[in-house]
Amino acid sequence: MENGMLEKCTDIVRNSKNIVVLTGAGISTESGIKDFRSSTGIYSMAPEYILSIDYFFKNPKEFYQFAVENLYHPSAEPNSGHEVLAKWEKEGKVSYIITQNIDALHQKAGSKKVIEFHGTMKTATCLNCGTKYSTEEMANRLKNMKEFYMCDHCQTKNKRDRYIKPDVVLFGDAGKWFTMEGFNTVMQLIHEADCILVLGTSLKVTPFSTFPLYRREGVPLIIINKSDTPYDLDSSTFVIHESIGETLRNLNTNLNN
């Protein structure tokens, strides 16, 4: 790792009091979770239509079998990258984490202010009455019930109306943050930040990829990611192509020296 860049980033973090963090699959791969879009990721095993709202309604059993096997990681543990971010939040440096990840590892590490932009795989909700089910319960229902994906707590004329859908944003779907109010909240957080820290995302999938554009002029953008991003050459961008966990550990050590 280039020491000069690490020192520059250390100075930025040291002088920042309102860091907004944007995280993607790259921080979770260091906890053993496969990403979506790499050559070995989930999309190499199945096309995107499996993770669509249409496929969910047409083939709920097959959808759940795929989702539980590939998107649900209850035994995964936070890595040092997650832990440093939680520490920085407690110290008042990190104000919010906005994540594409659905694994809840930020919360497991102790972070409180987390926006799960693409939802979470921890729970599922009846589309009719709103009853919540844990994904662990849904996995057990899958093994033991024929129509496991239908809510037990309500009745409707059309059975599809009471399907239990995982609380993730599927293709063709819209989550709570994919609203005008949700976007405005995210934009405001980024506009107020004095540093944007991007971890483990190539910033190529909209709308998440547009978020750094809403920072104020001159606000530094630190990117720690193995591959390139469209923002790498911006004048106020500082890029490190190294392990997220190792880099954040080194930054934290430098801050304490």
Stockholm file with secondary structure:
# STOCKHOLM 1.0

chainA/1-257         MENGMLEKCTDIVRNSKNIVVLTGAGISTESGIKDFRSSTGIYSMAPEYILSIDYFFKNPKEFYQFAVENLYHPSAEPNSGHEVLAKWEKEGKVSYIITQNIDALHQKAGSKKVIEFHGTMKTATCLNCGTKYSTEEMANRLKNMKEFYMCDHCQTKNKRDRYIKPDVVLFGDAGKWFTMEGFNTVMQLIHEADCILVLGTSLKVTPFSTFPLYRREGVPLIIINKSDTPYDLDSSTFVIHESIGETLRNLNTNLNN
#=GR chainA/1-257 SS CCHHHHHHHHHHHHTCSCEEEEECHHHHHTTTCCCSSSTTSGGGTSCGGGGBHHHHHHCHHHHHHHHHHHTCCTTCCCCHHHHHHHHHHHTTSEEEEEESCCSCHHHHHTCCCEEETTEEEEEEEETTTCCEEEHHHHHHHHHHCTTTTBCSSCCCSSGGGGBEEEEECCBTCCCTTSSHHHHHHHHHHHHHCSEEEEESCCSCSTTGGGGGGGSCTTCCEEEECSSCCTTTTSTTEEEECSCHHHHHHHHHHHHHC
#=GC SS_cons         CCHHHHHHHHHHHHTCSCEEEEECHHHHHTTTCCCSSSTTSGGGTSCGGGGBHHHHHHCHHHHHHHHHHHTCCTTCCCCHHHHHHHHHHHTTSEEEEEESCCSCHHHHHTCCCEEETTEEEEEEEETTTCCEEEHHHHHHHHHHCTTTTBCSSCCCSSGGGGBEEEEECCBTCCCTTSSHHHHHHHHHHHHHCSEEEEESCCSCSTTGGGGGGGSCTTCCEEEECSSCCTTTTSTTEEEECSCHHHHHHHHHHHHHC
//
